[in-house]
Amino acid sequence: VDHEVIEGHTIGHTFHGASSTSGRGGNDEHLKCMVCMEEFRDGEALRSLPCLHRYHQRCIDQWLSRNPECPICKQDITAPQN
């Protein structure tokens, strides 16, 4: 998938710390990138996919350049959204 398609089907944003509701259930999925397995840090560039999973922008852009599916749920980012 080329960069223009990635940009057109995802949302880039900056991480601004963990929410107050996270951290107790043991679900790291919202606090770390499931591509590189590193925690998000303040000020890092993130990208949210249509399925709402989010990753480091650098990690998911590289992933999506080879595979148009979310690494977690396998939703195709280029598929029409309902």
Biopython code that builds the backbone (N, CA, C, O; Angstrom):
import numpy as np
from Bio.PDB.StructureBuilder import StructureBuilder

atoms = [
    (1, "VAL", "N", (0.864, -1.170, 0.000)),
    (1, "VAL", "CA", (0.000, 0.000, 0.000)),
    (1, "VAL", "C", (0.907, 1.228, 0.000)),
    (1, "VAL", "O", (1.866, 1.292, 0.769)),
    (2, "ASP", "N", (0.606, 2.207, -0.863)),
    (2, "ASP", "CA", (1.465, 3.391, -0.894)),
    (2, "ASP", "C", (1.069, 4.390, 0.194)),
    (2, "ASP", "O", (-0.011, 4.299, 0.777)),
    (3, "HIS", "N", (1.963, 5.343, 0.454)),
    (3, "HIS", "CA", (1.798, 6.279, 1.566)),
    (3, "HIS", "C", (0.522, 7.114, 1.442)),
    (3, "HIS", "O", (-0.113, 7.410, 2.455)),
    (4, "GLU", "N", (0.140, 7.495, 0.243)),
    (4, "GLU", "CA", (-1.086, 8.283, 0.054)),
    (4, "GLU", "C", (-2.323, 7.503, 0.488)),
    (4, "GLU", "O", (-3.240, 8.080, 1.074)),
    (5, "VAL", "N", (-2.363, 6.215, 0.215)),
    (5, "VAL", "CA", (-3.486, 5.373, 0.638)),
    (5, "VAL", "C", (-3.503, 5.264, 2.164)),
    (5, "VAL", "O", (-4.560, 5.363, 2.788)),
    (6, "ILE", "N", (-2.326, 5.060, 2.759)),
    (6, "ILE", "CA", (-2.231, 4.990, 4.218)),
    (6, "ILE", "C", (-2.755, 6.284, 4.836)),
    (6, "ILE", "O", (-3.575, 6.245, 5.753)),
    (7, "GLU", "N", (-2.289, 7.424, 4.343)),
    (7, "GLU", "CA", (-2.718, 8.727, 4.865)),
    (7, "GLU", "C", (-4.228, 8.928, 4.706)),
    (7, "GLU", "O", (-4.873, 9.506, 5.580)),
    (8, "GLY", "N", (-4.786, 8.455, 3.600)),
    (8, "GLY", "CA", (-6.202, 8.656, 3.325)),
    (8, "GLY", "C", (-7.145, 7.772, 4.125)),
    (8, "GLY", "O", (-8.336, 8.068, 4.223)),
    (9, "HIS", "N", (-6.622, 6.682, 4.703)),
    (9, "HIS", "CA", (-7.478, 5.734, 5.417)),
    (9, "HIS", "C", (-7.189, 5.656, 6.920)),
    (9, "HIS", "O", (-7.779, 4.835, 7.623)),
    (10, "THR", "N", (-6.288, 6.504, 7.410)),
    (10, "THR", "CA", (-5.917, 6.469, 8.823)),
    (10, "THR", "C", (-5.889, 7.885, 9.386)),
    (10, "THR", "O", (-6.033, 8.860, 8.648)),
    (11, "ILE", "N", (-5.704, 7.988, 10.695)),
    (11, "ILE", "CA", (-5.631, 9.289, 11.352)),
    (11, "ILE", "C", (-4.326, 9.374, 12.132)),
    (11, "ILE", "O", (-4.066, 8.547, 13.006)),
    (12, "GLY", "N", (-3.509, 10.368, 11.817)),
    (12, "GLY", "CA", (-2.283, 10.604, 12.563)),
    (12, "GLY", "C", (-2.555, 11.526, 13.738)),
    (12, "GLY", "O", (-3.353, 12.457, 13.627)),
    (13, "HIS", "N", (-1.893, 11.274, 14.867)),
    (13, "HIS", "CA", (-2.050, 12.125, 16.045)),
    (13, "HIS", "C", (-0.841, 11.946, 16.951)),
    (13, "HIS", "O", (0.037, 11.131, 16.667)),
    (14, "THR", "N", (-0.795, 12.702, 18.034)),
    (14, "THR", "CA", (0.314, 12.660, 18.978)),
    (14, "THR", "C", (-0.162, 12.081, 20.300)),
    (14, "THR", "O", (-1.253, 12.406, 20.769)),
    (15, "PHE", "N", (0.656, 11.225, 20.899)),
    (15, "PHE", "CA", (0.315, 10.620, 22.190)),
    (15, "PHE", "C", (0.522, 11.639, 23.300)),
    (15, "PHE", "O", (1.548, 12.318, 23.349)),
    (16, "HIS", "N", (-0.463, 11.742, 24.192)),
    (16, "HIS", "CA", (-0.393, 12.691, 25.307)),
    (16, "HIS", "C", (-0.648, 11.995, 26.636)),
    (16, "HIS", "O", (-1.439, 12.483, 27.444)),
    (17, "GLY", "N", (-0.005, 10.884, 26.873)),
    (17, "GLY", "CA", (-0.127, 10.197, 28.154)),
    (17, "GLY", "C", (-1.296, 9.245, 28.219)),
    (17, "GLY", "O", (-2.215, 9.289, 27.401)),
    (18, "ALA", "N", (-1.236, 8.379, 29.218)),
    (18, "ALA", "CA", (-2.280, 7.372, 29.413)),
    (18, "ALA", "C", (-3.507, 8.005, 30.038)),
    (18, "ALA", "O", (-3.399, 8.925, 30.849)),
    (19, "SER", "N", (-4.671, 7.510, 29.659)),
    (19, "SER", "CA", (-5.907, 8.005, 30.270)),
    (19, "SER", "C", (-6.031, 7.462, 31.685)),
    (19, "SER", "O", (-5.395, 6.466, 32.029)),
    (20, "SER", "N", (-6.828, 8.096, 32.487)),
    (20, "SER", "CA", (-6.983, 7.686, 33.883)),
    (20, "SER", "C", (-7.726, 6.363, 34.021)),
    (20, "SER", "O", (-7.691, 5.754, 35.090)),
    (21, "THR", "N", (-8.394, 5.907, 32.974)),
    (21, "THR", "CA", (-9.164, 4.664, 33.062)),
    (21, "THR", "C", (-8.348, 3.448, 32.669)),
    (21, "THR", "O", (-8.815, 2.321, 32.833)),
    (22, "SER", "N", (-7.144, 3.642, 32.156)),
    (22, "SER", "CA", (-6.359, 2.496, 31.708)),
    (22, "SER", "C", (-5.379, 2.068, 32.793)),
    (22, "SER", "O", (-5.139, 2.794, 33.758)),
    (23, "GLY", "N", (-4.823, 0.885, 32.617)),
    (23, "GLY", "CA", (-3.783, 0.427, 33.499)),
    (23, "GLY", "C", (-4.228, -0.574, 34.546)),
    (23, "GLY", "O", (-3.381, -1.251, 35.128)),
    (24, "ARG", "N", (-5.497, -0.697, 34.808)),
    (24, "ARG", "CA", (-5.948, -1.612, 35.854)),
    (24, "ARG", "C", (-6.366, -2.968, 35.320)),
    (24, "ARG", "O", (-6.278, -3.963, 36.039)),
    (25, "GLY", "N", (-6.814, -3.033, 34.083)),
    (25, "GLY", "CA", (-7.308, -4.294, 33.552)),
    (25, "GLY", "C", (-6.245, -5.171, 32.936)),
    (25, "GLY", "O", (-6.548, -6.278, 32.490)),
    (26, "GLY", "N", (-4.999, -4.708, 32.899)),
    (26, "GLY", "CA", (-3.934, -5.494, 32.319)),
    (26, "GLY", "C", (-3.943, -5.503, 30.806)),
    (26, "GLY", "O", (-3.224, -6.296, 30.199)),
    (27, "ASN", "N", (-4.732, -4.650, 30.176)),
    (27, "ASN", "CA", (-4.807, -4.600, 28.723)),
    (27, "ASN", "C", (-3.838, -3.552, 28.207)),
    (27, "ASN", "O", (-4.153, -2.362, 28.169)),
    (28, "ASP", "N", (-2.633, -4.013, 27.803)),
    (28, "ASP", "CA", (-1.591, -3.110, 27.318)),
    (28, "ASP", "C", (-1.853, -2.614, 25.911)),
    (28, "ASP", "O", (-1.177, -1.697, 25.446)),
    (29, "GLU", "N", (-2.820, -3.202, 25.224)),
    (29, "GLU", "CA", (-3.077, -2.901, 23.821)),
    (29, "GLU", "C", (-3.256, -1.408, 23.568)),
    (29, "GLU", "O", (-2.903, -0.923, 22.493)),
    (30, "HIS", "N", (-3.797, -0.671, 24.534)),
    (30, "HIS", "CA", (-4.060, 0.749, 24.342)),
    (30, "HIS", "C", (-2.877, 1.623, 24.727)),
    (30, "HIS", "O", (-2.868, 2.814, 24.415)),
    (31, "LEU", "N", (-1.880, 1.057, 25.398)),
    (31, "LEU", "CA", (-0.752, 1.840, 25.884)),
    (31, "LEU", "C", (0.557, 1.521, 25.196)),
    (31, "LEU", "O", (1.570, 2.166, 25.466)),
    (32, "LYS", "N", (0.555, 0.541, 24.314)),
    (32, "LYS", "CA", (1.789, 0.240, 23.601)),
    (32, "LYS", "C", (1.495, -0.163, 22.164)),
    (32, "LYS", "O", (0.391, -0.586, 21.821)),
    (33, "CYS", "N", (2.509, -0.019, 21.355)),
    (33, "CYS", "CA", (2.441, -0.381, 19.942)),
    (33, "CYS", "C", (2.555, -1.897, 19.835)),
    (33, "CYS", "O", (3.532, -2.483, 20.303)),
    (34, "MET", "N", (1.573, -2.524, 19.228)),
    (34, "MET", "CA", (1.581, -3.978, 19.113)),
    (34, "MET", "C", (2.429, -4.471, 17.937)),
    (34, "MET", "O", (2.479, -5.671, 17.668)),
    (35, "VAL", "N", (3.093, -3.549, 17.239)),
    (35, "VAL", "CA", (4.055, -3.942, 16.208)),
    (35, "VAL", "C", (5.433, -4.097, 16.849)),
    (35, "VAL", "O", (6.062, -5.147, 16.721)),
    (36, "CYS", "N", (5.908, -3.044, 17.547)),
    (36, "CYS", "CA", (7.243, -3.088, 18.159)),
    (36, "CYS", "C", (7.200, -3.490, 19.632)),
    (36, "CYS", "O", (8.239, -3.772, 20.229)),
    (37, "MET", "N", (5.994, -3.518, 20.223)),
    (37, "MET", "CA", (5.767, -3.887, 21.618)),
    (37, "MET", "C", (6.348, -2.890, 22.625)),
    (37, "MET", "O", (6.550, -3.237, 23.788)),
    (38, "GLU", "N", (6.619, -1.657, 22.189)),
    (38, "GLU", "CA", (7.102, -0.616, 23.093)),
    (38, "GLU", "C", (5.942, 0.273, 23.522)),
    (38, "GLU", "O", (5.011, 0.512, 22.752)),
    (39, "GLU", "N", (6.008, 0.760, 24.766)),
    (39, "GLU", "CA", (4.977, 1.656, 25.274)),
    (39, "GLU", "C", (5.020, 2.986, 24.536)),
    (39, "GLU", "O", (6.080, 3.441, 24.107)),
    (40, "PHE", "N", (3.852, 3.600, 24.397)),
    (40, "PHE", "CA", (3.780, 4.936, 23.823)),
    (40, "PHE", "C", (4.339, 5.928, 24.835)),
    (40, "PHE", "O", (4.141, 5.779, 26.041)),
    (41, "ARG", "N", (5.044, 6.949, 24.328)),
    (41, "ARG", "CA", (5.592, 8.004, 25.177)),
    (41, "ARG", "C", (5.012, 9.340, 24.748)),
    (41, "ARG", "O", (4.656, 9.532, 23.586)),
    (42, "ASP", "N", (4.921, 10.260, 25.700)),
    (42, "ASP", "CA", (4.406, 11.598, 25.403)),
    (42, "ASP", "C", (5.119, 12.200, 24.205)),
    (42, "ASP", "O", (6.345, 12.156, 24.105)),
    (43, "GLY", "N", (4.335, 12.761, 23.303)),
    (43, "GLY", "CA", (4.874, 13.453, 22.141)),
    (43, "GLY", "C", (5.152, 12.579, 20.936)),
    (43, "GLY", "O", (5.492, 13.099, 19.873)),
    (44, "GLU", "N", (5.018, 11.255, 21.067)),
    (44, "GLU", "CA", (5.278, 10.376, 19.927)),
    (44, "GLU", "C", (4.142, 10.448, 18.913)),
    (44, "GLU", "O", (2.974, 10.595, 19.273)),
    (45, "ALA", "N", (4.510, 10.341, 17.642)),
    (45, "ALA", "CA", (3.527, 10.330, 16.561)),
    (45, "ALA", "C", (2.888, 8.947, 16.484)),
    (45, "ALA", "O", (3.577, 7.934, 16.369)),
    (46, "LEU", "N", (1.557, 8.925, 16.550)),
    (46, "LEU", "CA", (0.795, 7.683, 16.450)),
    (46, "LEU", "C", (-0.101, 7.740, 15.227)),
    (46, "LEU", "O", (-0.320, 8.800, 14.642)),
    (47, "ARG", "N", (-0.615, 6.577, 14.854)),
    (47, "ARG", "CA", (-1.577, 6.499, 13.764)),
    (47, "ARG", "C", (-2.687, 5.547, 14.185)),
    (47, "ARG", "O", (-2.425, 4.428, 14.626)),
    (48, "SER", "N", (-3.941, 6.005, 14.042)),
    (48, "SER", "CA", (-5.107, 5.164, 14.326)),
    (48, "SER", "C", (-5.673, 4.643, 13.016)),
    (48, "SER", "O", (-5.809, 5.386, 12.044)),
    (49, "LEU", "N", (-5.998, 3.366, 13.003)),
    (49, "LEU", "CA", (-6.589, 2.736, 11.829)),
    (49, "LEU", "C", (-8.107, 2.848, 11.913)),
    (49, "LEU", "O", (-8.629, 3.229, 12.960)),
    (50, "PRO", "N", (-8.831, 2.528, 10.843)),
    (50, "PRO", "CA", (-10.298, 2.599, 10.871)),
    (50, "PRO", "C", (-10.926, 1.744, 11.979)),
    (50, "PRO", "O", (-12.013, 2.060, 12.463)),
    (51, "CYS", "N", (-10.253, 0.677, 12.377)),
    (51, "CYS", "CA", (-10.738, -0.200, 13.449)),
    (51, "CYS", "C", (-10.467, 0.386, 14.836)),
    (51, "CYS", "O", (-10.859, -0.194, 15.848)),
    (52, "LEU", "N", (-9.796, 1.535, 14.875)),
    (52, "LEU", "CA", (-9.449, 2.279, 16.085)),
    (52, "LEU", "C", (-8.247, 1.731, 16.845)),
    (52, "LEU", "O", (-7.931, 2.236, 17.922)),
    (53, "HIS", "N", (-7.571, 0.716, 16.321)),
    (53, "HIS", "CA", (-6.313, 0.304, 16.921)),
    (53, "HIS", "C", (-5.261, 1.349, 16.560)),
    (53, "HIS", "O", (-5.276, 1.898, 15.458)),
    (54, "ARG", "N", (-4.348, 1.619, 17.492)),
    (54, "ARG", "CA", (-3.337, 2.641, 17.225)),
    (54, "ARG", "C", (-1.935, 2.091, 17.456)),
    (54, "ARG", "O", (-1.710, 1.180, 18.252)),
    (55, "TYR", "N", (-1.011, 2.688, 16.722)),
    (55, "TYR", "CA", (0.370, 2.225, 16.675)),
    (55, "TYR", "C", (1.293, 3.427, 16.541)),
    (55, "TYR", "O", (0.846, 4.531, 16.232)),
    (56, "HIS", "N", (2.607, 3.203, 16.778)),
    (56, "HIS", "CA", (3.569, 4.233, 16.411)),
    (56, "HIS", "C", (3.435, 4.450, 14.906)),
    (56, "HIS", "O", (3.318, 3.494, 14.140)),
    (57, "GLN", "N", (3.452, 5.686, 14.501)),
    (57, "GLN", "CA", (3.302, 5.996, 13.078)),
    (57, "GLN", "C", (4.390, 5.312, 12.256)),
    (57, "GLN", "O", (4.100, 4.741, 11.204)),
    (58, "ARG", "N", (5.635, 5.363, 12.721)),
    (58, "ARG", "CA", (6.740, 4.754, 11.972)),
    (58, "ARG", "C", (6.563, 3.244, 11.825)),
    (58, "ARG", "O", (6.896, 2.680, 10.783)),
    (59, "CYS", "N", (6.042, 2.587, 12.863)),
    (59, "CYS", "CA", (5.867, 1.128, 12.841)),
    (59, "CYS", "C", (4.741, 0.718, 11.901)),
    (59, "CYS", "O", (4.917, -0.162, 11.058)),
    (60, "ILE", "N", (3.584, 1.360, 12.048)),
    (60, "ILE", "CA", (2.428, 0.939, 11.250)),
    (60, "ILE", "C", (2.570, 1.351, 9.795)),
    (60, "ILE", "O", (2.071, 0.654, 8.911)),
    (61, "ASP", "N", (3.241, 2.472, 9.524)),
    (61, "ASP", "CA", (3.456, 2.850, 8.126)),
    (61, "ASP", "C", (4.300, 1.804, 7.411)),
    (61, "ASP", "O", (4.021, 1.445, 6.268)),
    (62, "GLN", "N", (5.334, 1.316, 8.091)),
    (62, "GLN", "CA", (6.179, 0.272, 7.501)),
    (62, "GLN", "C", (5.365, -1.013, 7.316)),
    (62, "GLN", "O", (5.461, -1.661, 6.273)),
    (63, "TRP", "N", (4.572, -1.382, 8.314)),
    (63, "TRP", "CA", (3.720, -2.576, 8.239)),
    (63, "TRP", "C", (2.746, -2.474, 7.066)),
    (63, "TRP", "O", (2.636, -3.392, 6.253)),
    (64, "LEU", "N", (2.033, -1.330, 6.991)),
    (64, "LEU", "CA", (1.001, -1.160, 5.969)),
    (64, "LEU", "C", (1.576, -1.052, 4.561)),
    (64, "LEU", "O", (0.865, -1.302, 3.588)),
    (65, "SER", "N", (2.832, -0.690, 4.438)),
    (65, "SER", "CA", (3.441, -0.642, 3.105)),
    (65, "SER", "C", (3.577, -2.043, 2.513)),
    (65, "SER", "O", (3.719, -2.200, 1.301)),
    (66, "ARG", "N", (3.532, -3.068, 3.384)),
    (66, "ARG", "CA", (3.637, -4.459, 2.936)),
    (66, "ARG", "C", (2.331, -5.232, 3.057)),
    (66, "ARG", "O", (2.119, -6.218, 2.351)),
    (67, "ASN", "N", (1.443, -4.776, 3.965)),
    (67, "ASN", "CA", (0.229, -5.526, 4.274)),
    (67, "ASN", "C", (-0.863, -4.534, 4.676)),
    (67, "ASN", "O", (-0.675, -3.806, 5.651)),
    (68, "PRO", "N", (-1.990, -4.473, 3.973)),
    (68, "PRO", "CA", (-3.014, -3.468, 4.269)),
    (68, "PRO", "C", (-3.934, -3.809, 5.440)),
    (68, "PRO", "O", (-4.981, -3.181, 5.594)),
    (69, "GLU", "N", (-3.571, -4.783, 6.261)),
    (69, "GLU", "CA", (-4.440, -5.211, 7.356)),
    (69, "GLU", "C", (-3.903, -4.786, 8.714)),
    (69, "GLU", "O", (-2.693, -4.703, 8.922)),
    (70, "CYS", "N", (-4.823, -4.518, 9.634)),
    (70, "CYS", "CA", (-4.466, -4.232, 11.021)),
    (70, "CYS", "C", (-3.760, -5.455, 11.612)),
    (70, "CYS", "O", (-4.257, -6.571, 11.468)),
    (71, "PRO", "N", (-2.615, -5.270, 12.274)),
    (71, "PRO", "CA", (-1.914, -6.410, 12.877)),
    (71, "PRO", "C", (-2.713, -7.118, 13.971)),
    (71, "PRO", "O", (-2.475, -8.296, 14.240)),
    (72, "ILE", "N", (-3.648, -6.426, 14.600)),
    (72, "ILE", "CA", (-4.416, -7.024, 15.697)),
    (72, "ILE", "C", (-5.667, -7.732, 15.190)),
    (72, "ILE", "O", (-5.853, -8.921, 15.449)),
    (73, "CYS", "N", (-6.523, -7.015, 14.472)),
    (73, "CYS", "CA", (-7.830, -7.587, 14.100)),
    (73, "CYS", "C", (-7.926, -8.009, 12.629)),
    (73, "CYS", "O", (-8.927, -8.594, 12.215)),
    (74, "LYS", "N", (-6.904, -7.719, 11.855)),
    (74, "LYS", "CA", (-6.827, -8.118, 10.436)),
    (74, "LYS", "C", (-7.809, -7.391, 9.528)),
    (74, "LYS", "O", (-8.028, -7.827, 8.398)),
    (75, "GLN", "N", (-8.410, -6.290, 9.993)),
    (75, "GLN", "CA", (-9.296, -5.504, 9.129)),
    (75, "GLN", "C", (-8.467, -4.814, 8.054)),
    (75, "GLN", "O", (-7.443, -4.198, 8.349)),
    (76, "ASP", "N", (-8.912, -4.920, 6.816)),
    (76, "ASP", "CA", (-8.251, -4.279, 5.680)),
    (76, "ASP", "C", (-8.530, -2.777, 5.738)),
    (76, "ASP", "O", (-9.690, -2.364, 5.727)),
    (77, "ILE", "N", (-7.480, -1.960, 5.799)),
    (77, "ILE", "CA", (-7.698, -0.513, 5.918)),
    (77, "ILE", "C", (-8.276, 0.092, 4.653)),
    (77, "ILE", "O", (-8.822, 1.195, 4.691)),
    (78, "THR", "N", (-8.167, -0.612, 3.529)),
    (78, "THR", "CA", (-8.683, -0.072, 2.267)),
    (78, "THR", "C", (-10.122, -0.496, 1.993)),
    (78, "THR", "O", (-10.732, -0.038, 1.026)),
    (79, "ALA", "N", (-10.672, -1.376, 2.846)),
    (79, "ALA", "CA", (-12.052, -1.839, 2.657)),
    (79, "ALA", "C", (-13.029, -0.714, 2.989)),
    (79, "ALA", "O", (-12.778, 0.070, 3.904)),
    (80, "PRO", "N", (-14.143, -0.627, 2.253)),
    (80, "PRO", "CA", (-15.158, 0.390, 2.570)),
    (80, "PRO", "C", (-15.669, 0.219, 3.998)),
    (80, "PRO", "O", (-15.874, -0.904, 4.460)),
    (81, "GLN", "N", (-15.870, 1.331, 4.689)),
    (81, "GLN", "CA", (-16.359, 1.302, 6.070)),
    (81, "GLN", "C", (-17.880, 1.378, 6.086)),
    (81, "GLN", "O", (-18.480, 2.107, 5.296)),
    (82, "ASN", "N", (-18.497, 0.623, 6.988)),
    (82, "ASN", "CA", (-19.963, 0.631, 7.128)),
    (82, "ASN", "C", (-20.418, 1.827, 7.912)),
    (82, "ASN", "O", (-21.617, 2.001, 8.132)),
]
sb = StructureBuilder()
sb.init_structure("model")
sb.init_model(0)
sb.init_chain("A")
sb.init_seg("    ")
for serial, (resi, resn, name, xyz) in enumerate(atoms, 1):
    if name == "N":
        sb.init_residue(resn, " ", resi, " ")
    sb.init_atom(name, np.array(xyz, "f"), 0.0, 1.0, " ", f" {name:<3s}", serial, name[0])
structure = sb.get_structure()
